[in-house]
Amino acid sequence: MNARIKYTDGPIGDPKVIRDMLPSPDQLAFRDKDVKITITLSKRSVDFFKDQAAKSETQYQRMIRRLLDAYVETHSSALTGRRKRADRKRSAV
């Protein structure tokens, strides 16, 4: 791990762009129906959200909830899309 990295101006292969699915911290504050749960998070994560919440003048729990909602929304639509393609294949057979 102590070896130096050698940078070149040559081609880097076939890079792929991956869409950033996570919202910025200031987009993580809005109201929705809640279900209370108990969860243990790392101190580092909680400190980050508390800091960002203070800057945005909102609650850190709300920001965490919104982040999880965004994750679910992104991955639910991806799963729904896969199911539709699978259904189309079955109906074509």
CNS distance restraints for C-alpha pairs under 8 A (distance, minus, plus):
assign (resid  21 and name CA) (resid  70 and name CA) 7.76 0.50 0.50
assign (resid  21 and name CA) (resid  71 and name CA) 7.40 0.50 0.50
assign (resid  21 and name CA) (resid  74 and name CA) 6.92 0.50 0.50
assign (resid  22 and name CA) (resid  67 and name CA) 7.20 0.50 0.50
assign (resid  22 and name CA) (resid  70 and name CA) 6.92 0.50 0.50
assign (resid  22 and name CA) (resid  71 and name CA) 7.14 0.50 0.50
assign (resid  23 and name CA) (resid  27 and name CA) 6.05 0.50 0.50
assign (resid  23 and name CA) (resid  28 and name CA) 6.99 0.50 0.50
assign (resid  23 and name CA) (resid  67 and name CA) 7.11 0.50 0.50
assign (resid  23 and name CA) (resid  70 and name CA) 7.35 0.50 0.50
assign (resid  24 and name CA) (resid  28 and name CA) 7.08 0.50 0.50
assign (resid  25 and name CA) (resid  52 and name CA) 6.49 0.50 0.50
assign (resid  25 and name CA) (resid  53 and name CA) 7.92 0.50 0.50
assign (resid  25 and name CA) (resid  63 and name CA) 7.12 0.50 0.50
assign (resid  26 and name CA) (resid  52 and name CA) 7.75 0.50 0.50
assign (resid  26 and name CA) (resid  56 and name CA) 6.10 0.50 0.50
assign (resid  28 and name CA) (resid  62 and name CA) 7.10 0.50 0.50
assign (resid  28 and name CA) (resid  63 and name CA) 4.53 0.50 0.50
assign (resid  28 and name CA) (resid  64 and name CA) 7.34 0.50 0.50
assign (resid  28 and name CA) (resid  65 and name CA) 7.82 0.50 0.50
assign (resid  28 and name CA) (resid  66 and name CA) 4.90 0.50 0.50
assign (resid  28 and name CA) (resid  67 and name CA) 6.16 0.50 0.50
assign (resid  29 and name CA) (resid  58 and name CA) 6.79 0.50 0.50
assign (resid  29 and name CA) (resid  59 and name CA) 7.86 0.50 0.50
assign (resid  29 and name CA) (resid  62 and name CA) 5.97 0.50 0.50
assign (resid  29 and name CA) (resid  63 and name CA) 5.44 0.50 0.50
assign (resid  29 and name CA) (resid  66 and name CA) 6.54 0.50 0.50
assign (resid  30 and name CA) (resid  62 and name CA) 7.31 0.50 0.50
assign (resid  30 and name CA) (resid  66 and name CA) 7.37 0.50 0.50
assign (resid  31 and name CA) (resid  62 and name CA) 7.81 0.50 0.50
assign (resid  41 and name CA) (resid  45 and name CA) 6.74 0.50 0.50
assign (resid  41 and name CA) (resid  46 and name CA) 6.77 0.50 0.50
assign (resid  42 and name CA) (resid  46 and name CA) 6.44 0.50 0.50
assign (resid  43 and name CA) (resid  47 and name CA) 5.97 0.50 0.50
assign (resid  44 and name CA) (resid  48 and name CA) 6.20 0.50 0.50
assign (resid  45 and name CA) (resid  49 and name CA) 6.34 0.50 0.50
assign (resid  46 and name CA) (resid  50 and name CA) 6.05 0.50 0.50
assign (resid  46 and name CA) (resid  60 and name CA) 7.85 0.50 0.50
assign (resid  47 and name CA) (resid  51 and name CA) 6.10 0.50 0.50
assign (resid  48 and name CA) (resid  52 and name CA) 6.23 0.50 0.50
assign (resid  49 and name CA) (resid  53 and name CA) 5.84 0.50 0.50
assign (resid  49 and name CA) (resid  60 and name CA) 5.24 0.50 0.50
assign (resid  49 and name CA) (resid  61 and name CA) 7.92 0.50 0.50
assign (resid  49 and name CA) (resid  63 and name CA) 7.06 0.50 0.50
assign (resid  49 and name CA) (resid  64 and name CA) 7.19 0.50 0.50
assign (resid  50 and name CA) (resid  54 and name CA) 6.15 0.50 0.50
assign (resid  50 and name CA) (resid  59 and name CA) 7.58 0.50 0.50
assign (resid  50 and name CA) (resid  60 and name CA) 5.12 0.50 0.50
assign (resid  51 and name CA) (resid  55 and name CA) 6.49 0.50 0.50
assign (resid  52 and name CA) (resid  56 and name CA) 6.25 0.50 0.50
assign (resid  52 and name CA) (resid  60 and name CA) 7.49 0.50 0.50
assign (resid  53 and name CA) (resid  57 and name CA) 5.68 0.50 0.50
assign (resid  53 and name CA) (resid  58 and name CA) 5.01 0.50 0.50
assign (resid  53 and name CA) (resid  59 and name CA) 5.57 0.50 0.50
assign (resid  53 and name CA) (resid  60 and name CA) 5.03 0.50 0.50
assign (resid  53 and name CA) (resid  63 and name CA) 7.16 0.50 0.50
assign (resid  54 and name CA) (resid  58 and name CA) 6.44 0.50 0.50
assign (resid  54 and name CA) (resid  59 and name CA) 7.64 0.50 0.50
assign (resid  54 and name CA) (resid  60 and name CA) 7.96 0.50 0.50
assign (resid  58 and name CA) (resid  62 and name CA) 7.52 0.50 0.50
assign (resid  58 and name CA) (resid  63 and name CA) 7.84 0.50 0.50
assign (resid  59 and name CA) (resid  63 and name CA) 6.63 0.50 0.50
assign (resid  60 and name CA) (resid  64 and name CA) 6.33 0.50 0.50
assign (resid  61 and name CA) (resid  65 and name CA) 6.16 0.50 0.50
assign (resid  62 and name CA) (resid  66 and name CA) 6.15 0.50 0.50
assign (resid  63 and name CA) (resid  67 and name CA) 6.19 0.50 0.50
assign (resid  64 and name CA) (resid  68 and name CA) 6.33 0.50 0.50
assign (resid  65 and name CA) (resid  69 and name CA) 6.19 0.50 0.50
assign (resid  66 and name CA) (resid  70 and name CA) 6.16 0.50 0.50
assign (resid  67 and name CA) (resid  71 and name CA) 6.31 0.50 0.50
assign (resid  68 and name CA) (resid  72 and name CA) 6.19 0.50 0.50
assign (resid  69 and name CA) (resid  73 and name CA) 6.08 0.50 0.50
assign (resid  70 and name CA) (resid  74 and name CA) 6.15 0.50 0.50
assign (resid  71 and name CA) (resid  75 and name CA) 6.21 0.50 0.50
assign (resid  72 and name CA) (resid  76 and name CA) 5.67 0.50 0.50
assign (resid  73 and name CA) (resid  77 and name CA) 6.25 0.50 0.50
assign (resid  74 and name CA) (resid  78 and name CA) 6.49 0.50 0.50
assign (resid  75 and name CA) (resid  79 and name CA) 6.20 0.50 0.50
assign (resid  76 and name CA) (resid  80 and name CA) 6.07 0.50 0.50
assign (resid  77 and name CA) (resid  81 and name CA) 6.09 0.50 0.50
assign (resid  78 and name CA) (resid  82 and name CA) 6.43 0.50 0.50
assign (resid  79 and name CA) (resid  83 and name CA) 6.29 0.50 0.50
assign (resid  80 and name CA) (resid  84 and name CA) 6.30 0.50 0.50
assign (resid  81 and name CA) (resid  85 and name CA) 6.45 0.50 0.50
assign (resid  82 and name CA) (resid  86 and name CA) 6.27 0.50 0.50
assign (resid  83 and name CA) (resid  87 and name CA) 6.06 0.50 0.50
assign (resid  84 and name CA) (resid  88 and name CA) 6.21 0.50 0.50
assign (resid  85 and name CA) (resid  89 and name CA) 6.42 0.50 0.50
assign (resid  86 and name CA) (resid  90 and name CA) 6.38 0.50 0.50
assign (resid  87 and name CA) (resid  91 and name CA) 6.21 0.50 0.50
assign (resid  88 and name CA) (resid  92 and name CA) 6.19 0.50 0.50
assign (resid  89 and name CA) (resid  93 and name CA) 6.53 0.50 0.50
